[in-house]
């Protein structure tokens, strides 16, 4: 919990979250993608090698913003209701957001980008940004959609989708970046002596694969070596840079995917990865404009900047032939037409090159396997590939070390605790007449000066996939399979299951997990599936995912 440490002048807070990006995609974490602005932050700040999210977009956003575990906030899965408390799909009143907590220190709070923690997509509710502490909001309420014509584009509480339709140059990643930079300049002009909290929540590189031709062209040929060789090259860079221990083995290629030498539809397959890379590249360009706004307004030195991803890389395929109606009805994310009225072509059809506004595709399992190098599995799961994120912290006035690495295991709840610590803000026991659950995080401030250990246990659960980490030991389950046990000091890539060798430890950690799950309102997956079936269906691609 917060220890009260802060600089004489309360720092500004810039929290940047992106969507569905793998652990090793960006340059400063071993990837091929050109991210000079994120690399700059890493070179002049700190990188964390063992920071964890919660494996899915809505739960991660709820946990990040509140300092609680997702089920405690009402976002047990996504923003659709699964009936019981903890799974309402709507941010509840037992939590406060960072924006609400910072009001005690007179912060002005801004949000540019994706919200995705409210069940109502069109009508403002008490779970919308402006009702949860943000003074200014520009972005989308929904979880994903077209980058050219996003659903639920909102300013304040007002729908402004028409602005994207009328603007032939509109691109959502650019709009998020430019609005964030504008907020920073606006704040300096209007409140030069007051601190700000700026939350920048990108949808890039979440599918659909939408990018500009000039950005895609930068990556022509960069991935031609294929996923097998590129995974090995990434691992070497990660080891050489000290992010990954040399004794940790590279995981096997996903068993559902062929070796690169046997890959079919090469031109289309490569184009998918090139567009995905271009999405991240475009985001980094926008981050550069945000950093320029800080520099030009003289606010860089005393702004704490945090960058991370909401989950590991996404292995979801948009099936060939899926219809716009299926996406609209079951996920409510797709615009069925382009801005000029042309129909959108949905599904991973190898005869259709991704990138343009009238396409709607994803980059698939094999490239997601590359994105999560060197780890196993993906978004949805609690093995390292689902929860490990790059985590960059930059604060010239508060962190003296430049380019440092930290290997401290930490998770999303710690962000709230850290922000409270550096700002001196008070975490309330009651807010607007509602009792508030205690913050679950531990401040990262001690790690700003040096590495430290002995963090308390870490816990996760998402759709039955679950884990507990205590020190070097991680107990993890891929639903509906058995518990697996790994020594994270010698085997963080989870290649050698030790559960059979340590039955007492498995029992002890299972009991710790169950105690946490009971306290935080986790409901067994079987019961949730029963409720979903009773309500008329399950989440889109549920059957494919369970396979």
C-alpha positions as CSV (number, residue, x, y, z in Angstrom):
1,X,0.0,0.0,0.0
2,X,1.1,3.6,-0.4
3,X,3.9,4.9,1.8
4,X,3.4,8.6,1.1
5,X,6.6,9.1,-0.9
6,X,6.3,12.0,-3.4
7,X,8.2,14.8,-4.9
8,X,7.6,18.4,-3.7
9,X,5.4,19.0,-6.7
10,X,2.8,16.3,-7.4
11,X,3.7,14.6,-10.7
12,X,1.5,14.4,-13.7
13,X,0.5,10.9,-14.6
14,X,0.4,9.6,-18.2
15,X,-0.9,6.0,-18.3
16,X,-0.7,4.4,-21.8
17,X,-2.4,1.1,-22.5
18,X,-2.5,-0.7,-25.8
19,X,-4.7,-3.6,-26.9
20,X,-3.8,-7.3,-27.7
21,X,0.0,-6.8,-28.1
22,X,2.5,-9.6,-27.3
23,X,5.3,-9.5,-24.8
24,X,8.1,-9.2,-27.4
25,X,6.7,-7.1,-30.3
26,X,8.2,-3.7,-29.6
27,X,11.8,-2.9,-30.2
28,X,12.9,-2.5,-26.6
29,X,11.5,-5.9,-25.8
30,X,13.2,-7.8,-28.6
31,X,10.7,-7.3,-31.5
32,X,11.1,-6.3,-35.1
33,X,8.6,-3.5,-35.0
34,X,10.0,0.1,-35.1
35,X,9.0,1.8,-31.9
36,X,11.6,4.6,-31.4
37,X,9.4,6.6,-29.0
38,X,8.7,3.6,-26.7
39,X,12.4,2.7,-27.0
40,X,13.2,6.3,-25.9
41,X,11.1,5.9,-22.8
42,X,12.8,2.6,-22.0
43,X,16.3,3.9,-22.6
44,X,15.6,6.8,-20.2
45,X,13.5,4.9,-17.7
46,X,12.9,1.4,-16.5
47,X,11.7,-1.9,-18.1
48,X,10.0,-4.6,-16.1
49,X,10.4,-8.2,-17.2
50,X,7.7,-9.8,-15.0
51,X,4.8,-7.4,-14.9
52,X,1.4,-9.1,-15.5
53,X,-2.0,-8.2,-16.8
54,X,-5.2,-10.3,-16.4
55,X,-5.3,-11.9,-19.9
56,X,-8.3,-10.1,-21.3
57,X,-9.3,-6.6,-22.2
58,X,-12.2,-5.6,-20.0
59,X,-10.9,-7.3,-16.8
60,X,-7.5,-5.8,-17.3
61,X,-8.9,-2.3,-17.7
62,X,-11.1,-2.7,-14.6
63,X,-8.2,-3.9,-12.5
64,X,-5.7,-1.3,-13.9
65,X,-8.1,1.6,-13.1
66,X,-9.3,0.5,-9.7
67,X,-6.5,-1.4,-8.0
68,X,-8.8,-4.4,-7.4
69,X,-9.1,-7.8,-9.0
70,X,-11.7,-7.8,-11.9
71,X,-14.4,-9.8,-10.2
72,X,-14.4,-7.3,-7.3
73,X,-15.3,-4.6,-9.8
74,X,-18.2,-6.4,-11.6
75,X,-16.0,-7.2,-14.7
76,X,-15.5,-11.0,-14.2
77,X,-15.4,-11.7,-17.9
78,X,-16.4,-8.9,-20.4
79,X,-19.1,-6.2,-20.5
80,X,-22.0,-8.6,-21.0
81,X,-23.9,-9.9,-18.0
82,X,-23.4,-13.4,-16.8
83,X,-25.9,-12.9,-14.0
84,X,-24.2,-13.1,-10.6
85,X,-22.4,-10.4,-8.7
86,X,-18.9,-9.9,-10.0
87,X,-20.0,-10.8,-13.5
88,X,-22.5,-8.0,-14.3
89,X,-20.2,-6.6,-17.0
90,X,-20.5,-3.2,-15.5
91,X,-18.1,-1.3,-13.3
92,X,-19.7,-1.3,-9.9
93,X,-19.8,1.1,-7.0
94,X,-17.5,-0.9,-4.7
95,X,-14.5,0.5,-6.4
96,X,-13.0,3.9,-7.3
97,X,-11.0,4.7,-10.4
98,X,-7.6,6.4,-10.4
99,X,-9.4,9.5,-11.6
100,X,-11.8,9.4,-8.7
101,X,-9.0,8.8,-6.2
102,X,-6.9,11.6,-7.5
103,X,-9.6,14.2,-6.9
104,X,-8.4,14.4,-3.3
105,X,-5.2,16.0,-4.7
106,X,-7.0,18.3,-7.2
107,X,-6.0,16.4,-10.3
108,X,-7.8,17.0,-13.6
109,X,-8.3,13.7,-15.4
110,X,-8.5,13.1,-19.1
111,X,-9.2,9.9,-21.1
112,X,-8.5,9.4,-24.8
113,X,-9.4,6.0,-26.2
114,X,-11.1,2.8,-25.3
115,X,-13.3,2.4,-22.2
116,X,-14.8,-1.1,-22.4
117,X,-15.9,-1.5,-18.8
118,X,-19.6,-0.5,-19.1
119,X,-22.4,-2.7,-20.3
120,X,-24.4,0.2,-21.8
121,X,-22.9,1.2,-25.1
122,X,-25.2,4.0,-26.2
123,X,-26.8,5.5,-23.1
124,X,-24.6,7.2,-20.4
125,X,-24.6,5.4,-17.1
126,X,-22.8,5.6,-13.8
127,X,-20.2,3.3,-15.3
128,X,-19.2,5.7,-18.1
129,X,-15.9,7.7,-17.9
130,X,-17.5,11.1,-17.1
131,X,-19.4,9.5,-14.2
132,X,-16.3,7.7,-12.9
133,X,-14.0,10.7,-12.3
134,X,-12.8,11.8,-15.7
135,X,-13.3,15.5,-16.5
136,X,-12.8,15.0,-20.2
137,X,-13.4,12.0,-22.4
138,X,-12.9,11.3,-26.1
139,X,-13.1,7.7,-27.3
140,X,-15.2,4.6,-27.6
141,X,-17.3,2.8,-25.0
142,X,-17.2,-0.5,-26.9
143,X,-14.3,-3.0,-27.1
144,X,-13.2,-3.1,-30.7
145,X,-14.2,-2.2,-34.2
146,X,-13.2,-0.4,-37.4
147,X,-10.3,2.0,-37.1
148,X,-11.8,4.1,-39.9
149,X,-15.4,4.1,-38.6
150,X,-15.5,3.2,-34.9
151,X,-18.7,2.3,-33.1
152,X,-19.7,4.4,-30.0
153,X,-17.2,7.2,-30.7
154,X,-18.0,9.6,-27.9
155,X,-17.0,13.0,-26.6
156,X,-18.0,13.6,-23.0
157,X,-21.4,11.8,-22.9
158,X,-22.3,12.5,-26.6
159,X,-22.1,10.2,-29.5
160,X,-19.9,11.7,-32.3
161,X,-19.6,8.9,-34.8
162,X,-20.6,11.3,-37.5
163,X,-17.3,13.1,-37.1
164,X,-15.4,10.0,-38.4
165,X,-17.9,9.6,-41.2
166,X,-17.4,13.2,-42.4
167,X,-13.6,13.1,-42.1
168,X,-11.9,11.1,-45.0
169,X,-8.6,11.2,-43.1
170,X,-10.0,9.8,-39.8
171,X,-8.0,6.9,-38.3
172,X,-8.8,6.0,-34.7
173,X,-5.2,5.4,-33.5
174,X,-4.3,8.9,-34.8
175,X,-7.4,10.4,-33.2
176,X,-6.6,8.9,-29.8
177,X,-3.0,10.2,-30.0
178,X,-3.9,13.7,-31.3
179,X,-6.6,14.2,-28.7
180,X,-4.3,13.1,-25.9
181,X,-1.6,15.6,-27.1
182,X,-4.3,18.3,-27.3
183,X,-5.5,17.5,-23.7
184,X,-1.9,18.0,-22.5
185,X,-1.6,21.4,-24.2
186,X,-5.1,22.4,-23.1
187,X,-4.3,21.6,-19.5
188,X,-1.0,23.6,-19.5
189,X,-2.8,26.6,-20.9
190,X,-5.8,26.5,-18.6
191,X,-4.4,25.0,-15.4
192,X,-0.6,25.6,-15.4
193,X,-0.2,25.1,-11.7
194,X,-2.3,21.9,-11.3
195,X,-1.4,18.3,-12.0
196,X,-3.1,16.1,-14.5
197,X,-3.9,12.4,-15.0
198,X,-4.0,11.4,-18.7
199,X,-5.2,7.9,-19.6
200,X,-4.4,6.9,-23.2
201,X,-6.1,3.7,-24.1
202,X,-5.4,2.5,-27.7
203,X,-7.3,-0.1,-29.6
204,X,-4.2,-0.9,-31.7
205,X,-3.2,-3.6,-32.5
206,X,-6.5,-5.4,-31.7
207,X,-8.1,-6.8,-34.9
208,X,-9.4,-5.8,-37.4
209,X,-6.1,-5.4,-39.3
210,X,-6.4,-1.8,-40.4
211,X,-3.4,0.3,-41.4
212,X,-2.0,2.9,-43.8
213,X,-0.2,1.7,-46.9
214,X,2.9,3.7,-46.1
215,X,3.1,2.1,-42.7
216,X,2.6,-1.4,-44.1
217,X,5.2,-0.8,-46.7
218,X,7.9,-0.3,-44.0
219,X,7.5,-4.0,-43.1
220,X,7.6,-5.5,-46.5
221,X,10.0,-8.4,-46.3
222,X,10.8,-8.0,-42.6
223,X,8.9,-11.2,-41.6
224,X,9.8,-13.2,-44.6
225,X,12.1,-15.5,-42.5
226,X,8.9,-16.9,-41.0
227,X,7.8,-17.5,-37.4
228,X,10.2,-20.3,-36.5
229,X,13.4,-18.4,-37.2
230,X,12.0,-15.1,-36.0
231,X,11.1,-16.6,-32.6
232,X,14.7,-17.8,-32.2
233,X,16.0,-14.4,-33.2
234,X,13.7,-12.6,-30.7
235,X,14.7,-15.0,-27.9
236,X,18.4,-14.2,-28.6
237,X,17.8,-10.4,-28.4
238,X,15.7,-10.8,-25.2
239,X,18.5,-12.8,-23.6
240,X,21.3,-10.5,-24.8
241,X,19.3,-7.6,-23.4
242,X,18.9,-9.3,-20.0
243,X,15.1,-9.5,-20.2
244,X,15.0,-13.3,-20.4
245,X,17.3,-15.6,-18.5
246,X,19.5,-17.7,-20.9
247,X,18.5,-20.9,-19.2
248,X,14.8,-20.5,-20.1
249,X,14.0,-22.6,-23.1
250,X,12.1,-21.4,-26.1
251,X,8.6,-22.9,-26.0
252,X,7.7,-25.3,-28.9
253,X,5.8,-23.9,-31.8
254,X,2.1,-24.0,-31.3
255,X,1.1,-27.5,-32.1
256,X,-1.8,-26.4,-34.2
257,X,0.5,-24.5,-36.6
258,X,2.8,-25.8,-39.3
259,X,6.5,-25.1,-39.5
260,X,7.1,-22.0,-41.7
261,X,8.5,-24.2,-44.4
262,X,5.1,-25.8,-44.8
263,X,3.0,-22.6,-44.4
264,X,0.5,-22.0,-47.1
265,X,-0.8,-18.7,-48.6
266,X,2.5,-17.1,-47.9
267,X,1.7,-13.7,-49.5
268,X,-1.5,-13.3,-47.5
269,X,0.1,-14.7,-44.3
270,X,3.0,-12.3,-44.4
271,X,0.7,-9.4,-45.2
272,X,-1.3,-10.1,-42.0
273,X,1.9,-9.7,-39.9
274,X,3.0,-6.7,-41.8
275,X,-0.3,-4.9,-41.2
276,X,-0.2,-5.9,-37.5
277,X,3.3,-4.4,-37.2
278,X,2.0,-1.3,-39.0
279,X,-0.7,-0.9,-36.4
280,X,1.9,-0.8,-33.6
281,X,4.1,1.5,-35.6
282,X,1.3,4.0,-36.0
283,X,0.6,3.9,-32.3
284,X,4.3,4.6,-31.6
285,X,4.2,7.6,-34.0
286,X,1.2,8.9,-32.0
287,X,3.0,8.4,-28.7
288,X,5.8,10.5,-30.2
289,X,3.3,13.3,-30.7
290,X,2.1,13.0,-27.1
291,X,5.7,13.1,-25.8
292,X,6.3,16.2,-28.0
293,X,3.4,17.9,-26.3
294,X,5.0,17.2,-22.9
295,X,8.3,18.4,-24.1
296,X,6.9,21.6,-25.6
297,X,4.9,22.5,-22.5
298,X,7.8,21.8,-20.2
299,X,6.0,18.9,-18.4
300,X,8.2,15.9,-19.3
301,X,10.5,15.9,-16.3
302,X,7.7,15.7,-13.7
303,X,5.4,13.4,-15.6
304,X,5.3,9.7,-14.5
305,X,4.7,7.7,-17.7
306,X,3.6,4.1,-17.6
307,X,3.2,1.9,-20.7
308,X,1.8,-1.6,-20.9
309,X,-0.6,-4.0,-22.8
310,X,-3.9,-5.3,-21.6
311,X,-3.2,-8.9,-22.4
312,X,-0.9,-11.2,-24.4
313,X,-1.1,-11.5,-28.1
314,X,-4.5,-12.6,-29.6
315,X,-4.7,-16.0,-31.4
316,X,-8.4,-15.5,-32.3
317,X,-9.2,-16.1,-36.0
318,X,-12.1,-14.4,-37.6
319,X,-13.5,-17.4,-39.5
320,X,-13.7,-17.2,-43.3
321,X,-17.2,-16.5,-44.2
322,X,-18.3,-15.0,-40.9
323,X,-21.0,-12.4,-41.6
324,X,-21.3,-8.8,-40.4
325,X,-24.6,-9.8,-38.7
326,X,-22.8,-12.4,-36.6
327,X,-20.3,-9.9,-35.4
328,X,-22.8,-7.2,-34.8
329,X,-25.3,-9.4,-33.0
330,X,-22.8,-11.4,-30.9
331,X,-20.0,-8.9,-30.2
332,X,-21.7,-5.6,-31.2
333,X,-18.4,-4.3,-32.5
334,X,-18.5,-4.2,-36.3
335,X,-19.4,-1.4,-38.7
336,X,-21.0,-3.3,-41.5
337,X,-20.2,-0.5,-44.0
338,X,-17.3,1.8,-44.7
339,X,-17.7,5.5,-44.4
340,X,-18.7,5.9,-48.0
341,X,-21.3,3.0,-47.9
342,X,-19.3,0.1,-49.3
343,X,-19.9,-3.3,-47.5
344,X,-17.2,-4.6,-45.3
345,X,-15.8,-8.0,-46.2
346,X,-15.4,-10.1,-43.0
347,X,-13.2,-13.1,-42.2
348,X,-9.7,-14.5,-42.8
349,X,-10.1,-15.1,-46.5
350,X,-6.6,-15.6,-48.0
351,X,-7.8,-14.1,-51.3
352,X,-8.5,-10.8,-49.5
353,X,-5.4,-8.8,-48.5
354,X,-5.9,-7.1,-45.1
355,X,-5.4,-3.5,-44.2
356,X,-8.0,-1.5,-46.0
357,X,-11.2,-0.1,-44.5
358,X,-13.4,-2.6,-46.3
359,X,-11.6,-5.6,-44.7
360,X,-12.1,-7.2,-41.3
361,X,-9.4,-9.8,-40.4
362,X,-7.0,-11.0,-37.7
363,X,-3.4,-12.2,-37.9
364,X,-3.9,-15.7,-36.5
365,X,-2.3,-18.1,-34.1
366,X,1.2,-18.6,-35.6
367,X,2.0,-14.9,-35.6
368,X,0.5,-14.5,-32.1
369,X,2.9,-17.3,-31.1
370,X,5.7,-15.1,-32.4
371,X,4.4,-12.0,-30.6
372,X,4.5,-13.8,-27.3
373,X,8.0,-15.2,-27.7
374,X,9.3,-17.0,-25.7
375,X,6.1,-17.9,-23.8
376,X,3.2,-20.3,-24.1
377,X,-0.4,-19.6,-25.0
378,X,-2.3,-16.3,-25.6
379,X,-4.9,-13.8,-24.6
380,X,-7.6,-15.6,-22.5
381,X,-5.1,-18.0,-20.8
382,X,-3.1,-17.5,-17.6
383,X,0.1,-19.1,-18.8
384,X,2.8,-16.5,-19.4
385,X,1.8,-15.8,-23.0
386,X,-1.6,-14.6,-21.8
387,X,-0.5,-12.4,-19.0
388,X,3.1,-11.2,-19.5
389,X,3.3,-7.6,-20.8
390,X,6.0,-5.1,-21.5
391,X,6.0,-2.5,-18.8
392,X,7.9,0.7,-19.1
393,X,8.2,3.4,-16.5
394,X,9.6,6.9,-17.2
395,X,9.9,9.8,-14.7
396,X,13.0,11.9,-15.0
397,X,12.4,13.7,-11.7
398,X,11.5,10.6,-9.7
399,X,13.8,7.9,-11.3
400,X,17.5,8.5,-11.5
401,X,18.5,5.3,-13.3
402,X,18.4,5.3,-17.1
403,X,17.8,2.1,-19.0
404,X,17.4,-0.1,-16.0
405,X,15.8,-3.5,-15.8
406,X,13.5,-4.8,-13.0
407,X,12.6,-8.4,-12.6
408,X,10.1,-7.9,-9.7
409,X,6.9,-9.9,-10.2
410,X,4.0,-7.3,-10.2
411,X,0.5,-7.0,-11.6
412,X,-2.2,-4.5,-12.5
413,X,-3.4,-3.8,-9.0
414,X,0.0,-2.3,-8.3
415,X,-0.5,0.6,-10.7
416,X,-3.2,2.2,-8.5
417,X,-1.0,1.7,-5.4
418,X,2.0,3.3,-7.2
419,X,0.0,6.3,-8.3
420,X,-1.4,6.9,-4.9
421,X,2.2,6.6,-3.5
422,X,3.8,9.2,-5.8
423,X,0.9,11.7,-5.6
424,X,0.1,11.3,-1.9
425,X,-3.6,10.8,-2.8
426,X,-5.8,9.1,-0.3
427,X,-7.5,5.9,-1.2
428,X,-11.0,6.2,0.3
429,X,-12.9,3.7,2.4
430,X,-16.1,5.3,1.2
431,X,-17.0,7.2,-1.9
432,X,-20.2,8.9,-2.8
433,X,-21.9,7.0,0.0
434,X,-20.7,3.6,-1.1
435,X,-18.3,1.4,0.8
436,X,-15.1,0.9,-1.2
437,X,-13.1,-2.4,-1.1
438,X,-9.4,-2.0,0.0
439,X,-6.8,-1.6,-2.7
440,X,-5.2,-5.0,-3.5
441,X,-2.0,-3.6,-4.9
442,X,1.5,-2.9,-3.7
443,X,3.4,0.2,-4.7
444,X,6.2,-0.1,-7.2
445,X,8.0,3.0,-5.9
446,X,10.6,1.0,-4.0
447,X,11.6,-0.6,-7.3
448,X,12.3,2.9,-8.9
449,X,15.5,3.0,-6.9
450,X,16.6,-0.6,-6.9
451,X,15.3,-4.1,-7.4
452,X,13.4,-5.6,-4.5
453,X,11.6,-8.8,-3.7
454,X,9.1,-10.3,-1.3
455,X,5.9,-9.1,-3.0
456,X,2.8,-10.9,-1.7
457,X,1.1,-13.6,-3.7
458,X,-0.3,-12.8,-7.2
459,X,-3.6,-14.3,-8.3
460,X,-5.5,-14.6,-11.6
461,X,-8.7,-16.1,-12.9
462,X,-10.4,-15.7,-16.3
463,X,-13.0,-18.1,-17.7
464,X,-11.7,-20.9,-15.5
465,X,-8.1,-20.4,-16.4
466,X,-6.4,-19.6,-13.2
467,X,-3.1,-19.2,-11.4
468,X,-1.4,-18.2,-8.2
469,X,2.2,-17.2,-7.9
470,X,4.1,-17.2,-4.6
471,X,7.7,-16.2,-4.9
472,X,9.3,-18.4,-7.5
473,X,6.4,-20.9,-7.7
474,X,3.5,-20.6,-10.1
475,X,0.5,-22.9,-10.0
476,X,-1.5,-22.5,-13.2
477,X,-4.5,-24.2,-14.9
478,X,-5.7,-24.2,-18.4
479,X,-9.4,-24.8,-18.0
480,X,-10.7,-27.6,-17.7
481,X,-7.3,-29.2,-17.3
482,X,-5.4,-30.0,-14.1
483,X,-3.1,-27.7,-12.1
484,X,0.5,-27.4,-13.3
485,X,3.4,-26.2,-11.1
486,X,6.4,-24.3,-12.4
487,X,9.6,-23.0,-10.9
488,X,9.7,-19.5,-12.4
489,X,13.4,-18.9,-11.5
490,X,14.6,-21.9,-13.6
491,X,11.7,-22.3,-16.1
492,X,9.6,-19.2,-16.7
493,X,8.6,-20.5,-20.1
494,X,6.7,-23.3,-18.3
495,X,8.2,-26.3,-20.0
496,X,8.7,-28.6,-17.0
497,X,5.6,-29.3,-14.9
498,X,6.6,-30.1,-11.4
499,X,3.2,-30.8,-9.9
500,X,3.7,-34.5,-9.5
501,X,7.0,-33.9,-7.7
502,X,5.6,-31.4,-5.2
503,X,2.1,-32.6,-4.2
504,X,2.2,-30.8,-0.9
505,X,3.1,-27.5,-2.5
506,X,0.2,-28.0,-5.0
507,X,-2.2,-28.6,-2.2
508,X,-1.0,-25.5,-0.3
509,X,-1.1,-23.2,-3.3
510,X,-4.5,-24.5,-4.4
511,X,-5.8,-23.7,-1.0
512,X,-4.4,-20.2,-1.2
513,X,-6.0,-19.7,-4.6
514,X,-9.3,-21.0,-3.4
515,X,-9.3,-18.6,-0.4
516,X,-8.5,-15.7,-2.8
517,X,-11.2,-16.8,-5.3
518,X,-13.8,-17.0,-2.5
519,X,-12.9,-13.6,-1.1
520,X,-12.9,-11.9,-4.6
521,X,-16.2,-13.5,-5.8
522,X,-14.8,-15.9,-8.5
523,X,-17.4,-18.3,-9.6
524,X,-16.5,-21.7,-11.0
525,X,-16.5,-21.7,-14.8
526,X,-19.0,-24.6,-15.0
527,X,-21.6,-22.4,-13.2
528,X,-20.9,-19.4,-15.4
529,X,-21.4,-21.6,-18.6
530,X,-24.7,-22.8,-17.2
531,X,-25.9,-19.3,-16.7
532,X,-24.7,-18.2,-20.2
533,X,-26.6,-21.2,-21.7
534,X,-29.7,-20.3,-19.8
535,X,-29.6,-16.8,-21.2
536,X,-29.5,-18.1,-24.7
537,X,-25.9,-18.5,-25.8
538,X,-22.3,-18.2,-25.0
539,X,-19.6,-15.7,-26.0
540,X,-18.6,-15.6,-29.7
541,X,-16.1,-18.3,-30.6
542,X,-16.6,-19.9,-27.2
543,X,-16.7,-23.4,-28.6
544,X,-13.5,-22.9,-30.7
545,X,-11.7,-21.5,-27.7
546,X,-12.7,-24.4,-25.4
547,X,-11.2,-26.8,-28.0
